């Protein structure tokens, strides 16, 4: 008989991935953003570097509608597309 009991064997407990999987947009809340992003990809021979602004907008929509975990945009690779912090000299020069 080859059906021995393995009491010392570790059990596998599945858990969802931290990133890479998120709920589908069943209600189409971000469909317009997705369509703009996909059109940009098609228009630019699927060069995603040309569509970073559309990608950022789409991810912001997904975060705003709880379709993915809120993350800082800088952490998602959009640091260069974020508004720069106000300059100290700009504040001092205003009345």
C-alpha positions, 0 to 999 in steps of 0.5 A: 500500500502506498497510501501512507499518512504524512502527519509531518507534511506541511499543508499549503494555505493559498492566499491571494497575490499582493499585486497583479490581480484585482476585481473586474470593473463589472459596472463599467465605472472606469470603462472610458479611461480604459478605452482611452488607454487602449486607443492610445496603445493602438495609435502608438503601436502598443508602445506603453511609454507613450500612454503613461498619462492615460494609464495613470488616469485609469489606475486613479479611477480604479483606486477611486472606485475601490477596484484596486488598493490605493497606492501612492502614484510615485510607488506605481511608477508615475513620480514624473507625472505628479504635480511638483510641490509648491516652491518656497520662493513662489509662496514668498513672492505672493502678497 
